[in-house]
Amino acid sequence: MQQKIVKIAGKINEAKKLPAIQVGKKIRLAEAALDDTVSLMSEMASRIEMLEGMQDGEID
């Protein structure tokens, strides 16, 4: 999971370094970072749901 976060940060930093004239590439990098972020959030939500399910099973 940490590798995904580093990858997202790298794309954002790369986009920040590009000059304004390369707006198309900046947008593509930003879109890719957003896609990666959504994927990571989905994975985290799934893991949280599994943990909550395990906890609920232990309590009952």
Contacts in CASP RR format, 6 or more apart in sequence:
PFRMAT RR
TARGET T0000
AUTHOR 0000-0000-0000
METHOD contacts of the structure
MODEL  1
MQQKIVKIAGKINEAKKLPAIQVGKKIRLAEAALDDTVSLMSEMASRIEM
LEGMQDGEID
1 40 0 8 1.000
1 43 0 8 1.000
1 44 0 8 1.000
4 36 0 8 1.000
4 39 0 8 1.000
4 40 0 8 1.000
5 40 0 8 1.000
7 36 0 8 1.000
8 33 0 8 1.000
8 36 0 8 1.000
8 37 0 8 1.000
8 40 0 8 1.000
10 33 0 8 1.000
11 29 0 8 1.000
11 30 0 8 1.000
11 32 0 8 1.000
11 33 0 8 1.000
11 36 0 8 1.000
12 29 0 8 1.000
12 30 0 8 1.000
12 33 0 8 1.000
14 29 0 8 1.000
15 25 0 8 1.000
15 26 0 8 1.000
15 29 0 8 1.000
15 30 0 8 1.000
15 33 0 8 1.000
18 25 0 8 1.000
18 26 0 8 1.000
18 29 0 8 1.000
20 26 0 8 1.000
END
